[in-house]
Amino acid sequence: MTTSSIEFNKPRWQTIVCMTLGFWLSACLLLDLVIMPSMYVSGMMAEPAFVTAGSTLFSVFNRVELVCAALGVTGLLVLSNLSKDSGNKGRTAIILSFLLLAIALVDTYGLTPQMTALGANLNLFDSANEVPAAMNQMHAGYWVLELVKFALVGSLLSWCYRQLGDGEALRMQHRS
């Protein structure tokens, strides 16, 4: 009886992990390739209130990323526990998911607050809006982390999708 409930839960967890990773990847692509370029082209980034709006946008988005990362780690830990044959690939997937969680934590509690602090104009009489050199370095760091995140999410999504397909093929063989 216990075995059948474990087998019943495995496809559910695989689906949850695949959907979470797919949502996360699409949300990141939407933010990085549609929303932020649109704000740049429209001139919003030159507005004094952009720092507040950008901070709010990224703070909310970073919290969503943390939930996705936590759900991904949890799902992969459950799948690793349920799979008798996950082996090295399962361990690698768990390590990659923890790396994704670390990236989400760095974005949430490192980069976003620092970029907000650098962008905030605390002198009302200073009208010069020069971008600090440290901000450019942080932007570069952000894009490096984004590229690593895309690669990790893509790898995990591919692995999880293959696992989902392999599980479906095994269930079909058992039924015949």
C-alpha positions in Angstrom: 0.0 0.0 0.0 2.8 2.4 0.8 4.5 1.7 -2.5 1.4 2.6 -4.5 1.0 6.0 -2.7 4.7 6.8 -3.4 4.4 6.0 -7.0 1.2 8.1 -7.1 3.0 11.1 -5.7 6.1 11.0 -7.9 4.4 12.2 -11.1 2.7 14.9 -9.1 6.0 16.2 -7.7 7.6 16.0 -11.1 4.8 18.1 -12.6 5.0 20.6 -9.7 8.8 21.0 -10.2 8.5 21.3 -14.0 5.7 23.9 -13.8 7.5 25.9 -11.2 10.8 25.9 -13.2 8.9 26.8 -16.4 7.0 29.6 -14.6 10.3 30.9 -13.1 12.1 30.8 -16.4 9.3 32.6 -18.3 8.9 35.2 -15.6 12.6 36.0 -15.7 12.6 36.2 -19.5 9.6 38.5 -19.4 11.2 40.8 -16.8 14.7 40.9 -18.4 13.7 40.9 -22.1 10.4 42.8 -22.1 9.7 44.9 -19.0 13.1 46.3 -18.3 13.9 47.2 -22.0 10.5 48.8 -22.3 11.2 51.0 -19.3 14.6 51.9 -20.6 13.3 52.8 -24.1 10.4 54.9 -22.7 12.8 56.9 -20.5 11.4 55.8 -17.2 14.8 54.8 -15.9 15.9 58.5 -16.1 13.0 59.6 -13.9 13.8 60.3 -10.2 11.0 58.1 -9.0 12.4 55.1 -10.9 14.5 54.0 -8.0 11.5 53.5 -5.9 9.5 51.8 -8.6 12.4 49.6 -9.6 13.1 48.7 -6.0 9.4 47.7 -5.5 9.3 45.8 -8.7 12.5 43.8 -8.0 11.6 43.3 -4.3 8.3 41.6 -5.2 9.9 39.7 -8.1 12.7 38.5 -5.9 10.3 37.1 -3.3 8.5 35.2 -6.1 11.9 33.9 -7.1 12.6 32.7 -3.6 9.3 30.8 -3.5 10.1 29.2 -6.9 13.6 28.3 -5.7 12.3 26.8 -2.4 9.6 24.9 -4.2 12.2 23.6 -6.7 14.6 22.5 -4.0 11.8 20.8 -2.0 10.4 19.1 -5.1 13.8 17.8 -6.1 14.6 16.5 -2.6 11.2 14.7 -2.6 11.8 13.2 -6.0 15.3 12.1 -5.0 13.9 10.4 -1.9 11.1 8.7 -4.0 13.4 7.6 -6.8 15.3 4.4 -6.3 17.5 5.1 -9.3 18.1 8.8 -9.3 21.8 8.4 -8.6 24.3 11.0 -9.5 22.0 12.9 -11.8 19.5 13.3 -8.9 22.3 14.6 -6.6 23.5 16.9 -9.4 19.9 18.3 -9.8 19.7 18.9 -6.0 23.0 20.8 -6.0 21.9 22.9 -9.0 18.6 23.7 -7.3 20.5 24.8 -4.2 22.7 27.0 -6.5 19.5 28.6 -7.8 18.3 29.2 -4.3 21.6 30.9 -3.5 21.3 33.1 -6.6 17.8 34.1 -5.6 19.1 34.9 -2.1 21.9 37.0 -3.5 19.5 38.9 -5.7 17.0 39.5 -2.9 19.2 40.4 0.0 22.4 41.5 -1.8 22.0 43.1 -5.2 18.6 44.7 -5.0 19.1 46.6 -1.7 22.6 47.7 -2.8 21.4 48.9 -6.2 18.5 50.7 -4.6 20.9 52.4 -2.1 23.2 53.4 -4.9 20.4 54.8 -7.0 18.7 56.8 -4.3 19.3 60.5 -4.6 19.5 61.7 -1.0 20.5 65.3 -1.9 17.5 67.2 -3.1 19.6 70.1 -4.3 21.9 67.9 -6.5 20.3 67.6 -10.0 23.1 65.6 -11.5 22.0 62.0 -12.2 25.3 60.3 -12.9 25.3 56.5 -12.7 27.9 55.5 -10.1 30.6 53.2 -11.3 29.6 50.6 -8.7 26.1 50.5 -10.2 27.6 49.4 -13.6 29.5 46.7 -11.8 26.4 45.5 -10.1 24.5 45.5 -13.3 27.2 43.3 -14.8 27.0 41.0 -11.8 23.2 40.9 -12.1 23.5 39.8 -15.8 26.1 37.2 -15.0 23.8 35.8 -12.3 20.9 35.9 -14.7 22.8 33.9 -17.3 23.8 31.3 -14.8 20.2 31.2 -13.5 18.9 30.7 -17.1 21.4 27.8 -17.7 20.6 26.2 -14.3 16.8 26.5 -14.7 17.0 25.2 -18.3 19.2 22.2 -17.2 16.8 21.3 -14.3 13.8 21.8 -16.5 15.2 19.5 -19.1 16.2 16.9 -16.5 12.8 17.0 -14.8 10.9 16.8 -18.1 13.0 13.8 -19.1 12.3 12.2 -15.8 8.6 12.9 -16.2 8.7 11.3 -19.7 10.7 8.2 -18.4 8.2 7.7 -15.6 5.3 7.9 -18.1 6.9 5.3 -20.3 7.5 2.9 -17.4 3.9 3.2 -16.3 2.7 2.4 -19.8 5.0 -0.7 -19.9 3.6 -1.9 -16.5 0.1 -1.6 -17.8 0.7 -3.7 -20.9 
